[in-house]
Amino acid sequence: NAGIRLALQNKECRAVWLLNNDTEVLPDALDNLCACLNAQPEVGLAGSTLVYAHDRTIVQCAGGFKINKY
């Protein structure tokens, strides 16, 4: 993606947040994701809990995987 490549050319860019065009985020979502990444420098990917738009009490996806590149 050209936008991601452009962002990563900036040496101060420490993360890229990928969102669908219809995503609604909570006010503290980005702060929470950044706090997670900053607290664990070995972590390279963080994701959010996704809920259904028609009923936000139902979790669609909550992650929960681990990848070891070695």
Secondary structure, 3 states (H helix, E strand, C coil): CHHHHHHHHCCCCCCCCCCCCCCCCCCCHHHHHHHHHHHCCCCCCCCCCEEECCEEEEEEECCCCCCCCC
